[in-house]
Structures are given as C-alpha cells and as structure tokens.
C-alpha cells in the first residue's frame, strides 16, 4: 500500500511540474516571430535571431547535466525557469536586434537547463523507493505536455491580441513563481532534492561522458532521438506553409487539429504501452511514419494530404511517449542521469542542426518542397536501424517485483 501511495505522489509531481512549466513557457512559443516583426525586425533577420536559441541550447546542455548531477535537480529546475524569465524581461526592456538575440540565447540556455532534469529527478525517486520505470506514466507526461502546450499557445495568442507585451508578462511572472511552486509542492509531498552519488568513485569528469559511449542504452536513446528529431524537423518548420499557404486550410483549424492529433497519439501510447511489446510498437509506428511521408510526397489531393498530416502528428505523439519511456528505463540505475541525458541531447541537437543545413541544400537543388517528405522518411530509417537494439528492461521489472513482494 505504501509503494502505491509513493508511486502516486511521484506521478502527481511529475505531471504537475510538467504542466506548470510548459503552460507558461509555451504561452510565448507561438508569438516570438510576431513580436519581433511588430517591433521593426525584418523577416529576413528573424531567422537569425531565432538561431541564437539553438546556440544557447547547444552550449547549455552539457553544463546543465553537470549542475543537475552535482548540486541537485530541483535547484537546476528552478534556475532554468529564472533564466527563461530573465530572457523575457530583456524582451520587455530592450527592442533591438542585439538584445532580441541575447534574449533568445538565454532562452535556449534555460531550455537546456530544463532538458532531462525533471526526468532524472523522477527516475531517482523511483529508484529510491524501489518503483519500476513506468511506460504509462511517460505516456501521460507527453499527454500533459502537449495539452498544456495547446492551452498555453492559445493563451499567448489571445493576450498578444490585447497587447504585444501581455503574453511576455504572463510567461515571465509564472516562471518567476515556478521555483516557489517547486518548493511548496515537494514540501507538501515530503520529497527532497536529489543528485548523483557524491562518492569518490562517482566523481564527475570527462570519463563519465566517454563511458556513456560504451553503453547500449546510450546508443539506443541517441539513435532514437536523432532519427525522430531529424525526421520531424521538416514538418514542424513548414507545416504552416504547406497546409495553410499552399493548400489553403485555416491556420487556427490546422494548429488545433494537429495539437489534438499529438494529444490523441500520446493517449493511445499510454493506453497500449503496458500490453504491447516496445520493439514491435516502435517498428509499427516507424513503418507507418515512413509510409505517411512517402504518400504525402506522392499524392496531390489536399484533403488526403491533410489527413496524412494528422496521421503523422498522431504517430509523433505516440513516438514521443515511446522515447520518454525508453529514456526512463535507460537511465534507471545510472548515477549521472542528467549528464547522460544532456550528452544525448547535445549530440542530437548538433546532428539536427547539420540535418537542417543538408535539408536546405537539398531544397535548393531540387527547388521542390515535396522532396523533403522523402528525405524525412529516410531520416526515420535511422529509427528502423535502432529497433534491433531495443529490448525490454525485464531485469529491472523483475527486481522491482521481488522488492515489492518482500516489502
């Protein structure tokens, strides 16, 4: 009974922390470019400003993992929200290219500090309480993330219609209060901060990172993330151009339906993850994703293409849950969890940036946007190559079951 109670409290903490942070952060995600344009930044320069966010993410990822493992995960979660809030404050105070770029750089660093930190914290709580990793919980977290992204994006758009700085104030104040919320909730649930073991044998150095390259789970996670992220970048960047400008669908309708498809995919994963083999589910989703991309690049009927787009988003929701669940199992038992996750994200982010450069070159050569559907399908071939490596973490579940029966 006690284990069920603790497991429930861990799940509540994980989902509520995800919801609150995502709600305030995502209220700005849809209006950055609109804000820059309204403040006199030419369209050609907006892309340059946004590139500083990627720079911030890349430079912030490895220090993020180190800090989370050394000083505590909750402290880094609080720091990430304050860094992002500071970036929003800069947007309010200064209105020029230089400060907008600096704000995006800080925003990227804040996102990097948050990346994987909450998952590492929750996985440590599971270990401490002898609770096995939960695919269902990871699926529920993706549902909450997508749902609050939809709500936060609509709040930000609505506030922007009132005043261009209104969504910035909303996001900034919410993120400033987030550290207080972390302290109140962990105190209420009787949880404390955690970090990697401070024993001498676990001392942080470059050998920790090099050691990850010998781990099977490291490569599984890296290849899954690279294949998925590279394969979905095209549709995430160009969906509004393809389905709104080219095919003539309503912007609000497309955004709402594709977010609903993402959420539905997350729900489906949460429902079936405990009864379907992980490898088979990944194989099915990947094959369907490749097929949907190939058909999207081949067919011309706008309504079929729109249905295929929603299918792609639904599959993305399922695969996001799959990757979260695989991450939860992969870092179970690792001492430097945050460092491992941030190293994977660091490498994946660099490879995604390279893939964007390659994709731009391909589009210039073929002068046809549709060719990128086939390129995206090829990227998902990386996931296909990863599937033989995936195996259920039965040892963890069996050990947890023994511990539960003894307690």
C-alpha positions as CSV (number, residue, x, y, z in Angstrom):
1,X,0.0,0.0,0.0
2,X,2.8,2.4,0.9
3,X,4.5,1.8,-2.5
4,X,1.3,2.6,-4.3
5,X,0.9,5.8,-2.3
6,X,4.5,6.9,-3.1
7,X,4.2,5.9,-6.7
8,X,1.0,8.0,-7.0
9,X,2.8,11.0,-5.4
10,X,5.7,10.7,-7.8
11,X,3.3,10.6,-10.7
12,X,1.4,13.7,-9.5
13,X,4.7,15.6,-9.0
14,X,6.0,14.7,-12.5
15,X,2.8,15.6,-14.3
16,X,2.1,18.8,-12.4
17,X,5.7,20.1,-12.7
18,X,5.5,19.4,-16.5
19,X,2.1,21.1,-16.8
20,X,3.0,24.3,-14.9
21,X,6.4,24.9,-16.6
22,X,5.0,24.1,-20.1
23,X,2.0,26.3,-19.7
24,X,4.0,29.4,-19.0
25,X,6.8,28.7,-21.4
26,X,4.6,27.8,-24.3
27,X,2.5,30.9,-24.0
28,X,5.4,32.7,-25.8
29,X,6.4,29.9,-28.2
30,X,3.9,31.0,-30.9
31,X,4.3,34.7,-30.8
32,X,8.1,35.3,-30.8
33,X,8.3,36.0,-34.5
34,X,5.1,38.1,-34.4
35,X,6.6,40.2,-31.6
36,X,9.9,40.7,-33.4
37,X,8.1,41.7,-36.6
38,X,5.9,44.2,-34.7
39,X,8.9,45.8,-33.2
40,X,10.6,46.5,-36.6
41,X,12.7,43.4,-37.2
42,X,12.7,42.5,-41.0
43,X,11.5,39.0,-41.8
44,X,15.0,38.0,-43.1
45,X,16.5,38.8,-39.7
46,X,14.0,37.0,-37.6
47,X,15.6,33.6,-38.6
48,X,19.0,35.0,-37.5
49,X,17.6,36.0,-34.1
50,X,15.9,32.5,-33.6
51,X,19.2,30.8,-34.4
52,X,20.7,32.1,-31.1
53,X,18.2,29.9,-29.3
54,X,19.8,26.8,-30.8
55,X,23.2,28.2,-29.9
56,X,22.1,28.6,-26.3
57,X,20.7,25.1,-26.2
58,X,23.9,23.5,-27.5
59,X,26.2,25.5,-25.1
60,X,23.8,24.9,-22.2
61,X,23.3,21.2,-22.4
62,X,26.5,19.7,-21.0
63,X,26.8,22.2,-18.1
64,X,23.1,21.5,-17.4
65,X,23.7,17.9,-16.9
66,X,26.8,18.5,-14.7
67,X,25.0,21.1,-12.5
68,X,21.9,18.8,-12.1
69,X,24.0,15.9,-11.0
70,X,26.3,17.9,-8.7
71,X,24.1,20.4,-6.9
72,X,20.6,18.9,-7.2
73,X,17.9,18.5,-9.9
74,X,15.3,20.8,-8.2
75,X,17.8,23.6,-7.9
76,X,18.5,23.4,-11.7
77,X,14.8,23.2,-12.5
78,X,14.3,26.5,-10.5
79,X,17.4,28.0,-12.2
80,X,16.1,27.1,-15.7
81,X,12.8,28.9,-15.1
82,X,14.6,32.0,-13.8
83,X,16.9,32.1,-16.8
84,X,14.0,31.9,-19.2
85,X,12.1,34.6,-17.2
86,X,15.2,36.9,-17.5
87,X,15.2,36.4,-21.2
88,X,11.6,37.5,-21.4
89,X,12.4,40.6,-19.2
90,X,15.0,41.6,-21.7
91,X,12.4,41.5,-24.5
92,X,10.3,44.0,-22.5
93,X,13.2,46.4,-21.6
94,X,15.0,46.5,-25.0
95,X,13.7,46.4,-28.5
96,X,16.5,45.9,-31.0
97,X,18.3,43.1,-32.9
98,X,21.2,42.7,-30.4
99,X,19.0,42.3,-27.3
100,X,16.5,40.1,-29.0
101,X,19.3,37.8,-30.0
102,X,20.7,37.9,-26.4
103,X,17.2,37.0,-25.1
104,X,17.0,34.0,-27.5
105,X,20.4,32.9,-26.3
106,X,19.3,33.0,-22.7
107,X,16.1,31.3,-23.6
108,X,18.0,28.4,-25.2
109,X,20.2,28.1,-22.1
110,X,17.1,27.9,-19.9
111,X,15.6,25.2,-22.1
112,X,18.9,23.3,-21.9
113,X,18.9,23.5,-18.1
114,X,15.4,22.0,-18.0
115,X,16.1,19.3,-20.6
116,X,16.1,15.9,-18.9
117,X,16.4,17.3,-15.4
118,X,12.9,16.6,-14.3
119,X,13.0,13.0,-15.8
120,X,16.3,12.4,-13.9
121,X,14.8,13.7,-10.7
122,X,11.7,11.4,-11.0
123,X,13.7,8.4,-12.0
124,X,15.9,8.8,-8.9
125,X,12.7,9.0,-6.8
126,X,11.6,5.7,-8.4
127,X,14.9,4.1,-7.6
128,X,15.0,5.3,-4.0
129,X,11.5,3.9,-3.4
130,X,12.1,0.6,-5.4
131,X,9.5,1.5,-8.0
132,X,9.9,0.2,-11.6
133,X,10.0,2.6,-14.6
134,X,6.5,3.2,-15.9
135,X,5.7,3.5,-19.7
136,X,2.2,4.5,-18.8
137,X,3.5,7.5,-16.7
138,X,5.8,8.6,-19.5
139,X,2.9,8.5,-21.9
140,X,0.7,10.5,-19.5
141,X,3.5,13.1,-19.3
142,X,3.6,13.6,-23.0
143,X,-0.2,14.0,-23.0
144,X,0.1,16.7,-20.3
145,X,2.9,18.4,-22.2
146,X,1.0,18.5,-25.5
147,X,-2.3,19.6,-23.8
148,X,-0.7,22.4,-21.9
149,X,1.3,23.5,-25.0
150,X,-2.1,23.8,-26.8
151,X,-3.6,25.8,-23.9
152,X,-0.5,27.9,-23.3
153,X,-0.2,28.7,-27.0
154,X,-3.8,29.9,-27.2
155,X,-3.5,32.0,-24.1
156,X,-0.4,33.7,-25.5
157,X,-2.1,34.3,-28.9
158,X,-5.2,35.8,-27.1
159,X,-3.0,38.0,-24.8
160,X,-1.0,39.2,-27.8
161,X,-4.2,40.5,-29.4
162,X,-4.7,42.7,-26.4
163,X,-1.1,44.0,-26.1
164,X,2.1,42.7,-27.7
165,X,3.9,42.5,-24.3
166,X,0.9,40.9,-22.4
167,X,2.0,37.3,-23.1
168,X,5.6,38.1,-22.1
169,X,4.4,39.4,-18.7
170,X,2.2,36.4,-18.2
171,X,5.0,33.9,-19.0
172,X,7.7,35.8,-17.1
173,X,5.6,36.1,-13.8
174,X,4.6,32.5,-14.0
175,X,8.2,31.3,-14.4
176,X,9.5,33.6,-11.6
177,X,7.0,32.0,-9.3
178,X,7.8,28.4,-10.5
179,X,10.7,27.9,-8.0
180,X,8.3,28.8,-5.2
181,X,5.8,26.3,-6.6
182,X,8.6,23.6,-6.7
183,X,9.4,24.2,-3.0
184,X,5.8,24.2,-1.9
185,X,4.8,21.0,-3.8
186,X,7.9,19.0,-2.8
187,X,7.4,20.1,0.8
188,X,3.7,19.1,0.7
189,X,4.6,15.7,-0.9
190,X,7.6,15.2,1.5
191,X,10.2,14.9,-1.2
192,X,13.7,16.3,-1.1
193,X,16.2,17.4,-3.8
194,X,18.4,14.7,-5.3
195,X,21.6,14.4,-7.2
196,X,24.2,11.9,-8.3
197,X,26.2,10.0,-5.7
198,X,28.9,12.1,-4.1
199,X,31.2,9.1,-3.5
200,X,34.7,9.4,-4.8
201,X,34.2,6.6,-7.4
202,X,31.4,8.7,-9.0
203,X,33.3,11.9,-9.2
204,X,32.4,13.9,-12.3
205,X,35.0,14.1,-15.0
206,X,35.3,13.6,-18.7
207,X,35.5,9.8,-18.2
208,X,31.8,9.9,-17.2
209,X,30.9,11.1,-20.7
210,X,33.3,8.8,-22.5
211,X,31.9,5.9,-20.5
212,X,28.4,6.5,-21.9
213,X,29.7,5.6,-25.4
214,X,30.2,2.0,-24.2
215,X,26.6,1.7,-23.0
216,X,24.0,0.0,-25.2
217,X,21.2,2.2,-23.8
218,X,23.1,5.4,-24.7
219,X,23.2,4.4,-28.3
220,X,19.6,3.3,-28.4
221,X,18.5,6.7,-27.0
222,X,20.8,8.7,-29.2
223,X,19.7,7.0,-32.4
224,X,16.0,7.2,-31.5
225,X,16.3,10.9,-30.7
226,X,18.4,11.7,-33.9
227,X,16.1,9.7,-36.2
228,X,12.9,11.2,-34.7
229,X,14.2,14.8,-34.4
230,X,15.7,14.9,-37.9
231,X,12.7,13.2,-39.4
232,X,10.2,15.6,-37.9
233,X,12.0,18.9,-38.3
234,X,10.7,19.5,-41.8
235,X,7.0,19.0,-40.9
236,X,7.4,21.1,-37.7
237,X,9.0,24.0,-39.6
238,X,7.0,24.0,-42.8
239,X,3.5,22.8,-41.7
240,X,2.0,26.3,-41.9
241,X,3.5,26.9,-45.4
242,X,2.4,23.6,-46.8
243,X,-1.1,23.2,-45.3
244,X,-2.1,26.9,-44.8
245,X,-0.4,28.8,-47.6
246,X,-0.2,26.1,-50.3
247,X,-3.3,24.0,-49.6
248,X,-5.5,26.9,-48.2
249,X,-6.6,25.5,-44.9
250,X,-7.4,27.8,-42.0
251,X,-4.4,28.4,-39.7
252,X,-6.3,28.1,-36.4
253,X,-8.0,24.9,-37.6
254,X,-4.7,23.3,-38.7
255,X,-3.0,24.2,-35.4
256,X,-5.8,23.0,-33.2
257,X,-6.3,19.7,-35.1
258,X,-2.6,18.9,-35.2
259,X,-2.2,19.5,-31.5
260,X,-5.3,17.3,-30.9
261,X,-3.7,14.6,-33.0
262,X,-0.5,14.8,-31.0
263,X,-2.5,14.5,-27.8
264,X,-4.5,11.6,-29.1
265,X,-1.3,9.8,-30.1
266,X,0.0,10.3,-26.5
267,X,-3.2,8.9,-25.1
268,X,-3.0,5.9,-27.4
269,X,0.6,5.2,-26.3
270,X,-0.4,5.5,-22.7
271,X,-3.2,3.0,-23.2
272,X,-1.3,0.3,-25.1
273,X,2.2,0.7,-23.8
274,X,1.8,-1.8,-21.0
275,X,0.3,-4.5,-23.2
276,X,2.3,-4.2,-26.5
277,X,6.0,-5.1,-26.9
278,X,8.1,-2.0,-27.0
279,X,10.1,-3.1,-30.1
280,X,7.0,-4.1,-32.0
281,X,5.3,-0.8,-31.2
282,X,8.3,1.2,-32.3
283,X,8.6,-0.8,-35.5
284,X,4.9,-0.3,-36.3
285,X,5.0,3.5,-35.7
286,X,8.1,3.9,-37.7
287,X,6.9,2.0,-40.7
288,X,3.6,3.9,-40.6
289,X,5.5,7.2,-40.3
290,X,7.7,6.4,-43.4
291,X,4.6,5.4,-45.3
292,X,2.8,8.6,-44.4
293,X,5.7,10.7,-45.5
294,X,6.2,8.9,-48.8
295,X,2.4,9.2,-49.6
296,X,2.5,12.9,-48.7
297,X,5.2,13.5,-51.2
298,X,3.4,11.5,-53.9
299,X,-0.3,12.4,-53.7
300,X,-1.9,15.7,-54.7
301,X,-5.5,15.7,-53.2
302,X,-5.5,18.4,-50.5
303,X,-7.9,16.5,-48.2
304,X,-5.9,13.3,-48.3
305,X,-2.7,15.2,-47.7
306,X,-4.3,16.9,-44.7
307,X,-5.4,13.5,-43.3
308,X,-1.9,12.2,-43.8
309,X,-0.6,15.3,-41.9
310,X,-2.8,14.5,-38.9
311,X,-1.7,10.8,-39.1
312,X,1.9,12.0,-38.9
313,X,1.2,14.1,-35.9
314,X,-0.7,11.3,-34.2
315,X,2.3,9.0,-34.8
316,X,4.6,11.7,-33.4
317,X,2.6,11.8,-30.2
318,X,3.0,8.0,-29.9
319,X,6.7,8.1,-30.6
320,X,7.3,10.9,-28.2
321,X,5.8,8.8,-25.4
322,X,7.9,5.8,-26.6
323,X,11.1,7.8,-26.4
324,X,10.3,9.2,-23.0
325,X,9.5,5.6,-21.7
326,X,12.8,4.3,-23.2
327,X,14.7,7.2,-21.6
328,X,13.1,6.4,-18.2
329,X,14.3,2.8,-18.4
330,X,17.7,3.6,-19.9
331,X,18.8,5.9,-17.1
332,X,17.4,3.7,-14.3
333,X,20.4,2.7,-12.2
334,X,22.8,5.3,-13.7
335,X,24.4,7.7,-11.2
336,X,24.9,10.6,-13.5
337,X,21.4,10.6,-15.1
338,X,21.2,14.2,-16.0
339,X,24.7,14.2,-17.6
340,X,23.8,11.2,-19.7
341,X,20.5,12.7,-20.9
342,X,22.1,16.1,-21.6
343,X,25.0,14.5,-23.5
344,X,22.5,12.7,-25.7
345,X,20.6,15.9,-26.3
346,X,23.8,17.8,-27.0
347,X,24.9,15.4,-29.7
348,X,21.4,15.1,-31.1
349,X,21.0,18.9,-31.3
350,X,24.2,19.2,-33.3
351,X,23.2,16.5,-35.7
352,X,19.7,18.1,-36.1
353,X,21.4,21.4,-37.0
354,X,23.5,19.6,-39.6
355,X,20.4,17.9,-41.0
356,X,18.7,21.3,-41.4
357,X,21.7,22.5,-43.4
358,X,21.5,19.4,-45.6
359,X,17.8,19.8,-46.0
360,X,18.1,23.4,-47.1
361,X,20.8,22.4,-49.6
362,X,18.5,19.6,-51.0
363,X,15.6,22.0,-51.4
364,X,17.8,24.5,-53.3
365,X,19.0,21.8,-55.6
366,X,15.5,20.3,-56.4
367,X,13.5,23.5,-55.9
368,X,10.6,21.5,-54.7
369,X,9.3,21.4,-51.1
370,X,7.8,17.9,-51.7
371,X,11.2,16.2,-51.9
372,X,11.6,16.8,-48.2
373,X,8.8,14.3,-47.4
374,X,11.1,11.6,-48.9
375,X,14.1,13.0,-47.0
376,X,12.1,12.9,-43.8
377,X,11.2,9.2,-44.5
378,X,14.9,8.4,-45.0
379,X,15.8,10.0,-41.6
380,X,13.3,7.6,-40.0
381,X,15.4,4.8,-41.4
382,X,17.8,5.6,-38.6
383,X,15.0,4.6,-36.2
384,X,14.5,1.3,-38.1
385,X,18.2,0.5,-37.7
386,X,17.8,1.1,-33.9
387,X,14.9,-1.3,-33.4
388,X,17.0,-4.5,-33.3
389,X,18.9,-2.9,-30.4
390,X,15.8,-2.3,-28.3
391,X,14.9,-4.8,-25.7
392,X,12.5,-4.8,-22.8
393,X,14.2,-4.0,-19.5
394,X,12.9,-7.2,-17.9
395,X,15.7,-7.4,-15.3
396,X,14.6,-4.0,-13.8
397,X,11.0,-5.0,-13.6
398,X,11.7,-8.5,-12.2
399,X,14.0,-7.0,-9.5
400,X,11.3,-4.4,-8.6
401,X,8.7,-7.1,-8.4
402,X,10.9,-9.1,-5.9
403,X,11.5,-6.0,-3.8
404,X,7.7,-5.2,-3.7
405,X,6.9,-8.8,-2.7
406,X,9.4,-8.6,0.2
407,X,8.2,-5.2,1.5
